[in-house]
Amino acid sequence: MGWFTVVSYFACAIVSLSAAIKCKKSDRGAFLFWNAISTLMFLLGVNKQLDLQSLLTEIGRQIARYQGWMDQRRIIQFWFIVILVIAVVLSFLIFVIVMRDLFRRFKFAFIGLFVLMSFIMIRAISFHHVDEMLRFRIFDVKMNWVFELTGIYTVFIAGMIDIFRLKNSEDKE
């Protein structure tokens, strides 16, 4: 399922890039929107494949051991998570504010982004009972797969809808 999720991120990045290219001449805001989404999906796909957060965690552990503050690592983890959540929430809000004119047109994509960013924040915060809920299975399907892939494919479908909308408007001209 990990590979499927990585491929899904990259497929979403390609669809988003295609949507950006399709609207480059006609709509600068949409072009920037889909480029930003494409970049985000590509980076999330790379992170999913390389598991960079685990590398960052291990580097943090090594630094804590080397510098002798391993016993205080919980305080550092807490503030790192607080800063990360604030940065992601602020980034998302700024993105929505900057792209507010496009919000109505791309509501579906924004919903997908919201689901995906929520999933990422839940994983970053990693409350024990939330982790247990995400590992819960229905018909052998983990809820974290459902949550993450729902966000990815909501954005993917929004990109496809915009590509077809642009194609239809070109055909009418």
N, C-alpha and C positions, 0 to 999 in steps of 0.2 A: 504494500500500500504506500510505502514511502516513495518508491519510484513513480507510482501513479500520481502522487501529489506533486512531485517535482516536475513531471511532464505537464501536469495541469497548470502549474504556475507559468511554465515556459509557453504553453499554448495560449494562455491568457495574455501573456506579454506580446506574443505575435499578433493576436487578434487586435489588441489595443494599439499596437504600432500600425497595423493595417488601417484601422479606423483613423488614426492620426494622419497617415499619408493620404487617405481618401478625402479628408476635409481640409488639407493643408491650404489649398487655394481659396476655399470659400469661407472658412470660419477659423480665425486665428485662436479664439478661445477654446474651441473644441480640439483644435490641433494640440495646444498646450496641455489640455486636460488628458487626452489620450496618450500623449508622450509621457506625462508624469505617471500615469497608471502603468504604462508599459515598463518604464524604468523600475517602478516599485515592484511589479510582479517578477521582473527578471531578478532583482536583488533578493526578493523573498525565495525564489526558486534556487538561487545559488546558496543562500543560507540554509535552506532545507536540505540540499544535497551535501553541503560541507559541514553542517551542524556547527556553525560558527559560535553559537551561544554556549555550547559545551566547551569549545576551545577557550572562549573568554572566561568561563567559570573556572577551568583548570588553571589558566594563567593567574587569575585572581587568587586561587588557593595557594599556588606556588609563591606568589608575592607575599601573601599573608604569613606563610610558614617562614619564608626567608627573613622577613622583617620582624617576625615575632608577635604579630597581632592576630594570630589565628583565633584566639579565644574571643576577640571582639568582632569577628567577621559578621555576625548577625546584624550588628548596627550598620556596618558598611552595606550589607545586602539590602537592609531596609531602605536606606537612603538612596541606593542605586535604583531600586524598584520605584520609589516615590518619584525620583527625577525622570526615570524612563516613562512612567505613566503620564506625568505632566507633559513631557516632551511630545509623546504620541498624541495625547488629547489636544494639546495646543496646535500641533501640526495639522491634525485633522480639522479642527475648527478654523484655522487660518486658511486651509485648503478650501473648505466650504464657503468661507466669507469671500475669498478671492474669486472663486468660481460660482458665486451666488447666481449670476445671470444664467449659468448653465445648469443650475441645480434642478430646475423643473424638467429640462430635457433629459438629464442623466440621473434622475431619481433612483432608477434601478441600479445603476453603477454605484451610486453613493450608498445605497442600502447594502450592496455587496461589500463595499469597502468598510462600512461600519461593522458588519458581521465579522469580517476578516480581522480588523483591528481589535475588536472585542476579544476574539479568540486569542490573538497574539498577547494581549494584555493579561488575559486569564492565565495563559501559559507562563508568562513572565512572573506574575505574582505567585502562582503555584501554591495556592492554599491547598492543604491536604484534602479537605472534603470536596473541593472543586476538581482536583486531579482524579479523585475516585469517581466523580460523576462523569468526567471526560473519558475515563477508561471503561465505563459501563458499556455493555454490549447489548444490542437488540438484533436478533438473528445473526449473531457473530459479526456485527458491524459496530465498531467503536464510535462513541459519540464525538470524540475529537476529530475523527475523519469526517463525520457528517458536518460538523460545525465549520471546519477549515475549508472543505471542498464546497460547501454551500456558498461561502463568501467568494471563493475563486470563480465558481461557475456562474454566479449571479453577475459578476463583472464581465465574464466571458460572454454571456448571453446579451448583456447590455451593449457590448462592443459589436457583436454580430448584428443586433437590431440597428445600430447606428450605421454600420456599413451598408446594410440593405436599404435603409432609409435614404442614404446618400446616393446609392446606385439608382434607386427609383426616381429620385429627383433629377439625376443626370439623364436618365432615359426619357423623362418628360420634356427635357429641354431640347 
